């Protein structure tokens, strides 16, 4: 399937959607504290999304007969991605939690994630977060016109494994635009100069998922939550990136001082 190339109008809408997604993400981060439940965090995320005139692209997302039941993905400690907010999951001092916010705004998707500590966390967990975020930055730096998708993948894998961590292989990054998942797939492991050629106008969700132990994962009985197979910690960082002749541009930058304009739809 061909990789969608965005025209100027689509890029303008992507900028807006990504600004909404990142604003929600950064405001949601401010609510992370010991004692809060992941259900309460999800409800805060729901309200933040609605306040900006958007909708959650996660809520009701269907795979087969299953629909995702939450507005955000909240994954704690050993949970890799797709964690569902629950009144039974209380955050404790020292935990880490991945906040993944995906919104649809004016027909386009904004997608981003970060993993943050709950209160004061251990130096080992701080290192996991630092290395994972660094690998994202290094991957983004390879999203240059003329490079290939494998250059992004190789940059992420090399940095992660240099620090002794495992790169998740069961889930990958992806193109994003009018749909949450578009071509190309963007693994966080791979060879340089492999995969599709990067062209101007691609919008890519680059998202390293990094485990302290093995890269292997398993799916919980809820059918959605992915955890590490060995119970070790995991971290997840993500940006939506536009490829341009001048270099990669991160679209998921929050706008706190210049509110997003809400467009009438329907």
Rosetta blueprint (number, residue, H / E / L):
1 X L
2 X L
3 X L
4 X L
5 X L
6 X L
7 X L
8 X H
9 X H
10 X H
11 X H
12 X H
13 X H
14 X H
15 X H
16 X H
17 X H
18 X H
19 X H
20 X H
21 X H
22 X H
23 X H
24 X H
25 X H
26 X H
27 X H
28 X H
29 X H
30 X L
31 X L
32 X L
33 X L
34 X L
35 X L
36 X L
37 X E
38 X H
39 X H
40 X H
41 X H
42 X H
43 X H
44 X H
45 X H
46 X H
47 X H
48 X H
49 X H
50 X H
51 X H
52 X L
53 X L
54 X L
55 X E
56 X E
57 X L
58 X L
59 X L
60 X L
61 X L
62 X E
63 X E
64 X L
65 X L
66 X E
67 X E
68 X L
69 X L
70 X L
71 X L
72 X L
73 X E
74 X E
75 X E
76 X E
77 X L
78 X L
79 X E
80 X E
81 X E
82 X L
83 X L
84 X L
85 X L
86 X L
87 X L
88 X L
89 X L
90 X E
91 X L
92 X L
93 X L
94 X L
95 X L
96 X E
97 X E
98 X E
99 X E
100 X E
101 X E
102 X E
103 X E
104 X E
105 X E
106 X L
107 X L
108 X E
109 X E
110 X E
111 X E
112 X E
113 X E
114 X E
115 X E
116 X E
117 X E
118 X L
119 X L
120 X L
121 X L
122 X L
123 X H
124 X H
125 X H
126 X H
127 X H
128 X H
129 X H
130 X H
131 X H
132 X H
133 X H
134 X H
135 X H
136 X H
137 X H
138 X H
139 X H
140 X H
141 X H
142 X L
143 X L
144 X L
145 X L
146 X L
147 X L
148 X E
149 X H
150 X H
151 X H
152 X H
153 X H
154 X H
155 X H
156 X H
157 X H
158 X H
159 X H
160 X H
161 X H
162 X H
163 X L
164 X L
165 X L
166 X E
167 X E
168 X L
169 X L
170 X L
171 X L
172 X L
173 X E
174 X E
175 X E
176 X L
177 X L
178 X L
179 X L
180 X L
181 X L
182 X E
183 X E
184 X E
185 X E
186 X E
187 X L
188 X L
189 X L
190 X L
191 X L
192 X L
193 X L
194 X L
195 X L
196 X L
197 X E
198 X L
199 X L
200 X L
201 X L
202 X L
203 X E
204 X E
205 X E
206 X E
207 X L
208 X L
209 X E
210 X E
211 X E
212 X L
213 X L
214 X L
215 X L
216 X L
217 X E
218 X E
219 X E
220 X L
221 X L
222 X L
223 X L
224 X L
225 X L
226 X E
227 X E
228 X E
229 X L
230 X L
231 X L
232 X L
233 X L
234 X E
235 X E
236 X E
237 X L
238 X E
239 X E
240 X E
241 X E
242 X E
243 X L
244 X L
245 X L
246 X L
247 X L
248 X L
249 X E
250 X E
251 X L
252 X L
253 X L
254 X L
255 X L
256 X L
257 X L
258 X L
259 X L
260 X L
261 X L
262 X L
263 X L
264 X L
265 X L
266 X L
